Amino acid sequence: MTNPGEHTAALHDEPSQDPATFWENRYRESDRAWSGRANAALEREAAGLAPGTALDLGSGEGGDALWLAQNGWSVTAVDISPTALARGQAAAEGAGLAERIRWIAADLATWQPDGPFDLVTAHFLQSPVELPREVILRRAAATVAPGGVLLVVGHAQFPPWSKHKPDGVPLPTADDVLASLELLAEHWEIVTKAAVEREAIGPDGQVATLVDSVLTLRRTHSI
């Protein structure tokens, strides 16, 4: 865990497992991978939105899904790891939120969202194993309802404690993510497109300032 209250995908040396095996093993390594609290960017960007239907891509143990449900949203939470989803479901049941969250175990590379959704959110959908991120995000963007919001948050820099060896290719900025979505500009309004700093705590208790790319878009027209 890199920051209490925020998910940060593990960026390790390239593993050999397939994505489903890698992430299931990743969650089984410990009783809890993340803090259980929502990502700060979600709380900030979604705070003023009227609750509706939400899709949480790569939901992990459900910190974001639980926060959304607590704030009146009906949530579809999707992750490749059954262990992560089981922990999220147990937390939802304990908080009396079971009826507000639908948990789906699926590989986002092939899963087809139903929609429409008033909010589609993807936090740190970055992986050391194969992940067609652009394809997943484009597919999800197509399910955003008119007036709805797409929120994509990612690492803009590697955490100082990351074991990943940078290959010289920079992590995508919010501008890069926007370009990769290939959206019709006249159908979307940019709400936030920025690099945002946040304080994080590393696995050994070290404190650092991390930089996230944050892109929030509102659909202004129907498909």
C-alpha positions as CSV (number, residue, x, y, z in Angstrom):
1,M,0.0,0.0,0.0
2,T,1.4,3.3,-1.0
3,N,-1.0,5.8,0.4
4,P,-3.7,5.3,3.1
5,G,-7.1,5.9,1.3
6,E,-5.8,5.6,-2.2
7,H,-5.3,2.8,-4.6
8,T,-1.9,2.7,-6.4
9,A,-1.3,-0.2,-8.8
10,A,1.8,-2.2,-8.0
11,L,4.5,-1.5,-10.6
12,H,7.0,-4.3,-10.3
13,D,9.4,-6.0,-12.7
14,E,7.5,-7.6,-15.5
15,P,6.0,-10.8,-14.2
16,S,5.4,-13.9,-16.3
17,Q,1.8,-14.7,-15.1
18,D,-1.3,-14.0,-17.1
19,P,-3.3,-11.0,-15.8
20,A,-5.9,-13.1,-13.9
21,T,-3.2,-15.1,-12.1
22,F,-1.0,-12.2,-11.4
23,W,-3.7,-10.0,-9.7
24,E,-5.3,-12.9,-7.8
25,N,-1.9,-13.8,-6.4
26,R,-1.2,-10.1,-5.7
27,Y,-4.3,-9.9,-3.5
28,R,-3.8,-13.3,-1.8
29,E,-0.3,-12.1,-0.6
30,S,-1.9,-10.2,2.3
31,D,-5.2,-9.8,4.1
32,R,-5.7,-6.4,2.6
33,A,-3.8,-4.7,-0.3
34,W,-5.3,-1.2,0.1
35,S,-6.6,1.0,2.9
36,G,-10.3,0.6,2.1
37,R,-10.8,4.3,1.8
38,A,-11.7,6.1,-1.5
39,N,-9.2,7.8,-3.7
40,A,-8.8,11.5,-3.0
41,A,-9.4,12.4,-6.7
42,L,-12.8,10.6,-6.7
43,E,-13.9,12.4,-3.5
44,R,-12.8,15.7,-5.0
45,E,-14.1,15.3,-8.6
46,A,-17.4,13.5,-7.7
47,A,-18.3,15.5,-4.7
48,G,-20.7,17.9,-6.5
49,L,-22.3,15.3,-8.7
50,A,-25.9,14.2,-8.3
51,P,-25.9,10.4,-7.4
52,G,-27.0,8.0,-10.2
53,T,-25.4,4.9,-11.7
54,A,-21.7,4.5,-11.5
55,L,-19.2,2.1,-13.1
56,D,-15.9,1.5,-11.2
57,L,-13.3,-0.1,-13.5
58,G,-10.6,-2.1,-11.7
59,S,-12.4,-1.7,-8.4
60,G,-10.0,-3.8,-6.3
61,E,-11.2,-4.2,-2.8
62,G,-14.0,-1.7,-3.3
63,G,-12.8,1.5,-1.5
64,D,-14.2,3.7,-4.3
65,A,-17.3,1.6,-4.8
66,L,-18.1,1.8,-1.1
67,W,-17.7,5.6,-1.0
68,L,-19.9,6.0,-4.0
69,A,-22.6,3.8,-2.5
70,Q,-22.4,5.6,0.8
71,N,-23.1,8.8,-1.1
72,G,-26.2,7.5,-2.9
73,W,-24.8,5.9,-6.0
74,S,-25.8,2.6,-7.5
75,V,-22.5,1.0,-8.4
76,T,-21.2,-1.7,-10.8
77,A,-17.7,-2.6,-9.5
78,V,-15.6,-4.7,-11.9
79,D,-12.3,-6.4,-11.2
80,I,-10.3,-9.4,-12.4
81,S,-9.6,-10.7,-8.9
82,P,-12.3,-12.7,-7.2
83,T,-10.5,-12.3,-3.9
84,A,-10.5,-8.5,-4.1
85,L,-14.2,-8.5,-5.0
86,A,-15.0,-10.9,-2.1
87,R,-13.4,-8.4,0.3
88,G,-15.3,-5.5,-1.2
89,Q,-18.6,-7.4,-1.0
90,A,-18.0,-8.3,2.7
91,A,-17.2,-4.7,3.5
92,A,-20.4,-3.6,1.7
93,E,-22.5,-6.1,3.6
94,G,-21.0,-5.0,6.9
95,A,-21.8,-1.4,6.0
96,G,-25.3,-2.1,5.0
97,L,-24.6,-1.2,1.3
98,A,-24.9,-4.7,-0.3
99,E,-27.9,-3.7,-2.4
100,R,-26.2,-0.6,-3.8
101,I,-23.2,-2.4,-5.3
102,R,-23.1,-5.1,-8.0
103,W,-19.7,-6.9,-8.0
104,I,-18.5,-8.4,-11.3
105,A,-15.4,-10.6,-11.7
106,A,-14.2,-10.1,-15.2
107,D,-11.2,-9.3,-17.4
108,L,-11.7,-5.7,-18.5
109,A,-9.8,-6.5,-21.7
110,T,-12.8,-8.5,-22.9
111,W,-15.7,-7.4,-20.6
112,Q,-18.5,-5.4,-22.3
113,P,-20.1,-2.8,-20.0
114,D,-23.9,-2.5,-20.3
115,G,-24.6,1.1,-19.3
116,P,-25.5,3.8,-19.6
117,F,-23.8,5.2,-16.5
118,D,-23.9,8.6,-15.0
119,L,-20.3,8.2,-13.8
120,V,-17.5,6.0,-15.1
121,T,-14.4,6.0,-13.1
122,A,-11.0,4.3,-13.5
123,H,-8.3,4.9,-10.9
124,F,-4.7,3.8,-11.6
125,L,-5.8,1.4,-14.3
126,Q,-2.1,0.7,-15.0
127,S,-0.5,-2.8,-14.8
128,P,2.8,-4.5,-15.1
129,V,1.0,-7.3,-17.0
130,E,-0.8,-7.0,-20.3
131,L,-3.7,-4.5,-20.1
132,P,-5.2,-2.8,-23.2
133,R,-5.9,0.4,-21.2
134,E,-6.9,2.6,-24.2
135,V,-9.3,0.0,-25.5
136,I,-10.9,-0.4,-22.1
137,L,-11.3,3.3,-21.5
138,R,-12.7,4.0,-25.0
139,R,-15.3,1.2,-24.5
140,A,-16.2,2.5,-21.1
141,A,-16.5,6.1,-22.4
142,A,-19.1,5.0,-24.9
143,T,-21.4,4.0,-21.9
144,V,-21.4,7.4,-20.3
145,A,-24.9,8.8,-20.4
146,P,-25.6,12.4,-21.7
147,G,-24.8,14.7,-18.8
148,G,-22.7,12.0,-17.3
149,V,-19.0,12.1,-16.3
150,L,-15.9,10.1,-17.2
151,L,-13.1,10.2,-14.6
152,V,-9.6,8.7,-15.4
153,V,-6.8,9.0,-12.8
154,G,-3.4,7.6,-13.3
155,H,0.2,7.7,-12.2
156,A,2.0,10.6,-13.9
157,Q,5.3,9.6,-12.2
158,F,6.6,6.4,-10.7
159,P,6.5,6.4,-6.9
160,P,10.1,6.6,-5.5
161,W,9.7,3.2,-3.9
162,S,8.5,1.5,-7.1
163,K,10.4,-1.6,-8.2
164,H,9.5,-1.0,-11.8
165,K,12.4,0.0,-14.0
166,P,11.4,2.9,-16.2
167,D,12.1,2.1,-19.9
168,G,12.4,5.7,-21.0
169,V,8.8,6.0,-22.0
170,P,7.0,8.5,-19.8
171,L,3.8,7.7,-18.1
172,P,0.7,9.2,-19.8
173,T,-0.3,12.7,-18.9
174,A,-3.9,13.8,-18.8
175,D,-3.4,15.2,-22.3
176,D,-2.2,11.9,-23.5
177,V,-5.2,10.1,-22.0
178,L,-7.6,12.5,-23.6
179,A,-5.9,12.0,-27.0
180,S,-6.0,8.2,-26.7
181,L,-9.8,8.2,-26.0
182,E,-10.4,9.6,-29.5
183,L,-13.6,11.4,-28.5
184,L,-15.5,13.9,-30.5
185,A,-14.6,17.2,-28.9
186,E,-18.0,18.7,-29.6
187,H,-19.6,15.9,-27.5
188,W,-17.6,16.4,-24.4
189,E,-16.7,19.2,-21.9
190,I,-13.4,19.1,-20.1
191,V,-13.9,19.6,-16.4
192,T,-10.4,18.8,-15.1
193,K,-7.3,18.0,-17.1
194,A,-4.3,18.4,-14.9
195,A,-1.3,16.9,-13.0
196,V,-2.2,16.9,-9.3
197,E,0.1,16.4,-6.4
198,R,-0.8,14.4,-3.4
199,E,1.1,13.2,-0.3
200,A,1.6,9.4,-0.1
201,I,3.1,6.9,2.4
202,G,5.2,4.1,1.0
203,P,5.4,0.5,2.1
204,D,8.1,1.2,4.6
205,G,6.4,4.3,6.0
206,Q,8.3,6.8,3.8
207,V,6.5,10.0,2.9
208,A,6.6,11.4,-0.7
209,T,4.8,13.7,-2.9
210,L,3.3,11.8,-5.9
211,V,1.9,13.3,-9.1
212,D,-1.3,11.9,-10.7
213,S,-2.8,12.7,-14.1
214,V,-6.5,13.6,-13.6
215,L,-8.9,13.8,-16.5
216,T,-12.6,14.5,-15.9
217,L,-15.0,14.9,-18.8
218,R,-18.7,15.5,-19.0
219,R,-20.7,14.2,-22.0
220,T,-22.8,17.0,-23.5
221,H,-24.4,15.0,-26.4
222,S,-25.8,11.6,-26.9
223,I,-23.9,9.0,-28.9
